[in-house]
Amino acid sequence: MSAPLPQIPGTTPFDGEQARKGYALNKMCFSFNDEANRNAFVADEEGYMKRYGLNEQQAAAIRARNVLQLIAAGGNAYYLAKFAGIFKLDMQDIGAQQTGMTKEQFKAKLVAAGQ
């Protein structure tokens, strides 16, 4: 039997439980490797989410474009990057969401940390 994961405030560990919880969401995001699938999603988001069987928590997080909500709904950061790319969101946009900062504030923090 393995020891429980340590709690890290503000962090949702991606473990087996989260993987099972987010299977449909991550499968959908993986489909975005194909441009035709990205276009199909943009054309009919609701229909595309139904096609993959997203639950309401996952669908609401997709509608809100909220990465933290997607992670809480079982999303894996690597697959979520595929979703974020559809909307031209980069890792700085995601980092800003995760820290509650604007993108400009987050970029300034990164620059300051590098000095």
C-alpha positions in Angstrom: 0.0 0.0 0.0 1.4 3.4 -0.9 1.5 6.4 1.3 -1.0 9.2 0.6 0.3 12.0 -1.5 1.3 15.1 0.5 -1.0 18.0 0.3 0.3 21.0 -1.7 -1.9 24.1 -1.2 -3.5 25.3 -4.4 -2.4 22.1 -6.3 -4.5 19.3 -7.6 -2.2 16.2 -8.0 -2.8 14.2 -11.2 -3.2 10.7 -9.8 -5.1 7.6 -10.7 -8.4 9.0 -9.3 -8.0 12.3 -11.4 -7.0 10.2 -14.5 -10.3 8.2 -14.2 -12.3 11.4 -13.4 -10.9 13.2 -16.4 -10.7 10.4 -19.0 -13.4 11.9 -21.3 -12.0 15.4 -21.0 -8.4 14.3 -21.7 -9.5 12.1 -24.6 -11.3 15.0 -26.2 -8.3 17.3 -25.7 -6.1 14.7 -27.2 -8.3 14.7 -30.3 -7.2 18.3 -30.9 -3.9 17.0 -32.3 -5.9 16.8 -35.5 -6.8 20.1 -37.2 -10.1 18.7 -38.4 -11.1 18.0 -34.8 -10.1 21.5 -33.7 -12.3 22.9 -36.5 -15.2 20.7 -35.5 -14.9 21.8 -31.9 -14.9 25.5 -32.8 -17.9 24.9 -35.1 -20.0 23.2 -32.5 -18.5 23.1 -29.0 -21.6 21.7 -27.3 -22.0 18.9 -29.8 -18.3 18.1 -29.7 -18.3 17.9 -25.9 -21.4 15.6 -26.0 -19.6 13.4 -28.5 -16.9 12.7 -25.9 -19.3 12.4 -23.0 -18.0 15.3 -20.8 -19.9 15.7 -17.6 -21.3 19.1 -16.6 -18.3 20.1 -14.4 -16.0 19.5 -17.4 -18.3 21.2 -19.9 -18.7 24.3 -17.7 -14.9 24.5 -17.3 -14.5 24.3 -21.1 -17.2 27.0 -21.6 -15.4 29.2 -19.1 -12.0 28.6 -20.7 -10.7 28.1 -17.1 -7.7 25.9 -16.8 -7.9 25.6 -13.0 -11.5 24.4 -13.3 -10.4 21.9 -16.0 -7.6 20.6 -13.8 -10.1 20.2 -10.9 -12.4 18.3 -13.3 -9.6 15.8 -14.0 -7.8 17.5 -16.8 -4.1 16.7 -17.4 -2.0 19.8 -18.2 -0.4 18.2 -21.2 -3.8 17.5 -22.9 -5.2 20.8 -21.8 -2.5 22.6 -23.7 -4.1 21.2 -26.9 -7.4 22.9 -25.9 -5.7 26.1 -24.9 -3.9 26.3 -28.3 -7.3 26.5 -30.1 -7.8 29.9 -28.4 -4.2 31.0 -28.9 -3.5 30.7 -25.1 0.1 30.1 -24.3 1.8 28.9 -21.1 2.0 32.4 -19.8 -1.8 32.8 -20.1 -2.2 29.6 -18.2 0.4 30.6 -15.6 -1.5 33.9 -15.1 -4.7 32.0 -14.5 -3.1 29.7 -12.1 -1.6 32.5 -10.0 -4.6 34.9 -10.3 -2.5 37.5 -12.1 -2.9 39.3 -15.4 -0.6 38.0 -18.1 1.5 41.1 -17.9 1.9 40.7 -14.2 2.9 37.1 -14.6 5.4 37.9 -17.3 6.9 40.6 -15.1 7.2 38.1 -12.2 9.0 35.6 -14.5 11.5 38.3 -15.6 12.1 39.4 -12.1 12.7 35.8 -11.0 15.3 35.4 -13.7 17.4 38.3 -12.6 
